[in-house]
């Protein structure tokens, strides 16, 4: 959710009854400070910050989070052992994002309070095993005792109920909120998400860090580089710097990196975050009632 | 389900209250005739035959199915327009297997009675779009009006309920029945399925026909061929003939092709087919009851 989830989206989600998250991955420390302060003014409900731990300014980020009294941190892209104890010592609830049972066990051992298990269909950075949400959630549920939040492919109340039936205690929703009014994503990118059809995203750049993105000219250049046997160094050079910002924040749909989940194919409109949350809850409750109609006889 | 689903498994599933399918993909016409006759003796319940339409002896296969009075045919791997009208003229219910909305629409236009929508996590042959079951089912539900059967990643009553919440009217279960007593799969392959962990399967050979298989020495040879820039012809030569039979039927775990879904990682035992069906129904009903406990408040 880099370049999408700033204070506007996070506070709107929290005000609507969800847990809003500020995505620190695209923010310099002082930018994050500003977003946290604005979010605190915009909502009295709890919200959290997602911190990719491989971030160069990670120490400054963590210090700001603690200093400003943020109560919930979602960590990703790194070893959960690095920061969990430190954050928990400051009374912070720590949730770690994983893509496999192996990493879920590692996170539980590191003492996190909950894990987000994210399947292959999710947008952005993703696991190497390509395990889909439908397979991943029951597998993680079987392996760890701590609360389990499902992610990847969830954009409706029905999919929310579906993953809870598989064992999840809650859901993390990304792509659906990119197509929200409050997301800081460029409007051209939001429109591209709404127009996306099946097969329009693909997981690529597995040699660097696997990432799911929309297929555009930049994506095709990456695929051509593969066909010509590009080295990891050449792929890094091709990716360059600020591709994600260029695509998702500046709206360069041709040469930018456009991270979104497969579920974009069934997202058809840009809505206020509060409407997204309310609609999901209506769908969830209807789907829950409908299960009583599922009867089989021999 | 080639080399797994003969008359023993099909009749056991039908006797247990499911709809057993004979997989014709690995059978010469006269072998299929024998399996249908034996299945008719072993069960009075309905059963079906799955027919990959690119099969060389397709005319003979279809004639035998009609001659022997089989009432349900699942077609796959080919154009649903080729045989649907002919089969329906003979009173046969036709279900077509698809991996995308595009092919689901094509199947509906061809007049099939229902579609199986199979996600990326499924074993064996698979779609090019890599759409996972969690994304595919709501998308197909949105697009077609005919009954929708979900496949890929379903091996428990919970996953069965989950995909029905997403819009499926029923489920097709493959991998779980490979690890059944009645499957004709080699015992060494069944044991390998039961031992499989997350990340042990991968979709490969996309240039020929994408297929998900267990990672063994043969799989590694395919990956090495890719690294060396193998042509489609070279890949075909490497695959050779009868790889699937060698692996799944003859039990060559090293050089055979071992087709199975991601969900193998959460299949832990070989059971009679009737126990698999009964256990799924128990899980399904428990999961259904449990949904009444899912309550959220702001």
Interface residues (C-beta under 8 A of the other chain):
Chain A: X17 X100 X101 X102 X119 X120 X121 X128 X129 X130 X131 X132 X133 X134 X135 X136 X138 X139 X142 X152 X153 X154 X156 X158 X159 X161 X162 X163 X164 X165 X166 X167 X197 X198 X199 X202 X203 X229 X261 X262 X263 X265 X266 X281 X284 X287 X288 X290 X291 X292 X294 X296 X298
Chain B: X17 X100 X101 X102 X119 X120 X121 X128 X129 X130 X131 X132 X133 X134 X135 X136 X138 X139 X142 X152 X153 X154 X156 X158 X159 X161 X162 X163 X164 X165 X166 X167 X198 X199 X202 X203 X229 X261 X262 X263 X265 X266 X281 X284 X287 X288 X290 X291 X292 X294 X296 X298
